[in-house]
């Protein structure tokens, strides 16, 4: 059972659920601000956001099958497990991909030719930064591999210090949030390009941070998360290579 963060009237509050909820609130707050700034009609933002939310939940759990194999099947098909603090939300990387897919499909179903989804880019980064704190306080996956660095931290059950990889993730996401905010008005990062940059940037970071995480190697000396990260970067680069250049003059 994960550690209890605090109690409210005798009800235990677990880190995963608390910071996941806080991250969603932060994400939604930034999304609302960005949607208004971009004059994104509520008739589009509401269904696309809901579709992205559902896609993220499903993607986070379905990705567990890819990363952890058949033993993760109960966490995918047993709906009550979605609220089990001992399991958590699932794969963050899968959630990001699922949210993008859900939002994209809803956008197309609404008949939109372009993409007004760039409002999600900084919102996603800030939400991840907050949500990763739940992983840290839950000691998820043992946090990381053994380390002798000055900032290495202890985890229950082992007699050595480890990399605090969720804090690496949270730190990157916070910096990435600032970068995406700075680029949100750039002509080259409109019509969905800012969101694609956000996904590619996180995928590059995730590829390298996996070397100090505890996930299993599945092929070519890489983890499943690294293989998915490579696929995301290849897809985004291929998209940009075939996309007409936008003049900044």
C-alpha atoms as one frame of an Amber mdcrd trajectory, in Angstrom:
protein
   0.000   0.000   0.000   1.371   3.462  -0.856   2.222   5.881   1.954  -0.453
   8.223   3.246   0.273  11.872   2.501  -2.162  13.186   5.126  -5.665  12.556
   6.455  -8.869  14.579   6.188 -11.415  13.731   8.895  -9.822  10.310   9.229
  -9.833   9.641   5.468  -6.328   8.829   4.150  -5.149  10.928   1.213  -2.607
   9.171  -0.974   0.128  11.009  -2.916  -0.776   9.597  -6.328  -4.397  10.668
  -6.223  -3.720  13.987  -4.503  -1.041  15.221  -6.907  -2.820  13.718  -9.915
  -5.893  15.765  -9.019  -3.790  18.847  -8.327  -2.012  18.362 -11.644  -5.309
  18.104 -13.501  -6.500  21.310 -11.838  -3.283  23.097 -12.835  -3.590  21.726
 -16.371  -7.207  22.828 -16.656  -6.403  26.290 -15.278  -3.701  26.914 -17.879
  -5.910  25.441 -20.600  -8.762  27.833 -19.776  -6.412  30.832 -19.809  -4.830
  29.765 -23.098  -8.169  28.930 -24.717  -9.468  32.401 -23.901  -6.282  34.031
 -25.137  -6.585  32.124 -28.405 -10.338  32.815 -28.615 -11.043  29.085 -28.784
 -14.874  28.628 -28.888 -16.340  26.726 -25.893 -18.204  24.529 -28.369 -14.843
  23.124 -29.412 -12.725  23.350 -26.280 -15.160  21.450 -24.047 -15.657  18.287
 -26.175 -12.000  18.198 -27.247 -10.849  18.545 -23.628 -13.201  15.790 -22.469
 -12.031  13.517 -25.284  -8.408  14.216 -24.381  -9.158  13.433 -20.730 -10.780
  10.091 -21.555  -8.051   9.267 -24.057  -5.416  10.052 -21.452  -6.994   7.760
 -18.857  -7.319   4.888 -21.324  -3.880   5.463 -22.819  -2.242   5.460 -19.389
  -3.718   2.053 -18.578  -3.477   0.387 -21.997   0.208   1.350 -22.201   0.782
  -0.728 -19.068   0.216  -3.825 -21.240   3.036  -2.727 -23.533   5.425  -1.838
 -20.723   4.613  -4.544 -18.159   3.085  -7.371 -20.185  -0.003  -9.559 -19.562
   0.260  -9.237 -15.764  -0.981  -5.654 -16.178  -4.237  -6.805 -17.823  -6.358
  -6.557 -14.625  -5.296  -2.910 -14.243  -6.626  -2.246 -17.755  -9.911  -4.156
 -17.844 -11.046  -3.931 -14.197 -12.611  -0.472 -14.021 -12.580  -0.131 -10.180
  -8.777  -0.481 -10.313  -8.676   2.950 -11.974  -9.430   4.395  -8.535  -7.041
   2.142  -6.612  -4.278   4.274  -5.030  -2.030   1.208  -4.895  -1.947   1.125
  -8.721  -1.982   4.792  -9.561  -3.037   6.357 -12.880  -0.829   4.148 -15.042
   1.817   5.132 -17.587   2.304   8.886 -17.891   3.823   8.451 -21.349   0.808
   6.380 -22.429  -1.488   9.010 -20.946   0.174  11.773 -22.959  -0.167   9.814
 -26.212  -3.748   8.804 -25.386  -4.744  12.383 -24.593  -3.301  13.593 -27.889
  -5.112  10.850 -29.813  -8.431  11.512 -28.052  -8.269  15.249 -28.640  -7.229
  14.780 -32.272 -10.078  12.369 -33.025 -12.648  14.687 -31.436 -11.235  17.666
 -33.328 -11.649  15.777 -36.596 -15.157  14.633 -35.661 -16.105  18.300 -35.189
 -15.023  18.953 -38.761 -11.990  21.091 -37.964  -9.499  21.252 -40.835  -6.718
  22.734 -38.714  -5.764  22.307 -35.088  -6.471  24.746 -32.273  -4.990  22.380
 -29.704  -1.817  24.341 -28.942  -3.493  25.557 -25.762  -2.862  22.048 -24.412
   0.938  22.286 -24.759   1.855  24.446 -21.736  -1.117  23.066 -19.799   0.160
  19.515 -20.224   3.684  20.455 -19.138   2.536  22.143 -15.926   0.125  19.308
 -15.141   2.923  16.758 -15.505   5.237  18.825 -13.300   2.696  18.764 -10.474
   1.560  15.177 -11.021   5.086  13.775 -10.867   5.334  14.838  -7.233   2.811
  12.097  -6.491   5.206   9.534  -7.967   8.011  10.847  -5.795   6.080  10.726
  -2.531   4.723   7.274  -3.451   8.236   5.925  -4.141   6.847   4.683  -7.460
   8.968   1.940  -9.055  11.607   2.518  -6.391  12.151   6.010  -7.854  15.315
   5.161  -9.757  18.582   3.263  -9.942  21.251   3.374  -7.268  23.176   6.618
  -7.131  25.997   8.253  -5.169  25.189  11.765  -6.367  24.715  14.434  -3.667
  20.975  14.665  -4.373  20.307  10.911  -4.258  17.519   9.940  -1.868  16.605
   6.929   0.297  13.605   4.684  -0.380  11.953   2.183   1.964  13.228  -1.383
   1.743  16.717  -0.755   0.371  19.986   0.225   2.038  21.301   2.482  -0.733
  20.406   5.863  -2.230  18.690   6.239  -5.611  18.049   8.781  -8.333  14.889
  10.835  -7.560  13.698  10.446 -11.154  10.179  11.849 -10.594  11.821  15.076
  -9.443  13.960  15.092 -12.604  10.725  14.760 -14.553   8.959  17.480 -12.573
  11.922  19.832 -12.961  12.101  19.310 -16.712   8.353  19.758 -17.094   8.437
  23.038 -15.183  11.251  24.391 -17.380   9.506  23.051 -20.490   6.332  24.846
 -19.411   8.269  28.132 -19.422   9.738  27.395 -22.864   6.322  26.588 -24.335
   4.827  29.746 -22.858   7.659  31.748 -24.452   7.061  30.100 -27.860   3.258
  30.140 -27.856   3.053  33.239 -30.069   5.762  32.232 -32.562   4.397  31.855
 -36.131   6.122  28.490 -36.601   4.411  27.011 -33.568   0.756  27.451 -34.452
  -1.931  25.124 -35.843  -0.876  22.212 -33.648   2.886  22.664 -33.972   3.365
  23.847 -30.390   1.661  20.733 -29.062   3.771  18.513 -31.302   6.890  20.297
 -30.055   5.706  19.713 -26.489   5.279  15.981 -27.130   8.626  15.632 -28.910
  10.483  17.561 -26.214   9.060  15.422 -23.450   9.814  12.268 -25.444  13.479
  13.288 -25.840  13.769  13.961 -22.119  11.997  10.717 -21.265  14.345   8.720
 -23.500  17.390   9.878 -21.541  15.895   9.796 -18.041  14.954   6.143 -18.609
  18.635   5.224 -18.244  18.369   5.933 -14.507  14.865   4.554 -13.994  14.000
   0.975 -13.043  11.913  -0.003 -16.063  12.679  -3.290 -17.812  14.770  -3.454
 -20.980  12.692  -5.017 -23.772  14.684  -4.668 -27.007  17.905  -3.170 -28.411
  19.052  -2.405 -24.873  16.123  -0.001 -24.469  13.019   0.042 -22.305   9.505
   0.061 -23.725   9.210   3.697 -22.688  12.327   4.568 -24.671  11.024   2.800
 -27.765   7.748   4.720 -27.547   9.690   7.959 -27.043  11.713   7.269 -30.191
   8.507   6.570 -32.127   7.010   9.893 -30.966  10.076  11.871 -32.039  10.205
  10.125 -35.433   6.494  10.825 -36.003   6.843  14.514 -35.127  10.001  14.978
 -37.242   8.340  13.215 -40.193   5.318  15.519 -39.839   7.464  18.658 -39.841
   9.578  17.486 -42.790   6.542  17.160 -45.040   4.795  20.292 -43.756   5.123
  23.500 -45.867   7.395  26.105 -44.325   5.728  29.097 -42.678   7.190  32.513
 -43.378   8.095  34.541 -40.283   8.489  37.803 -42.215
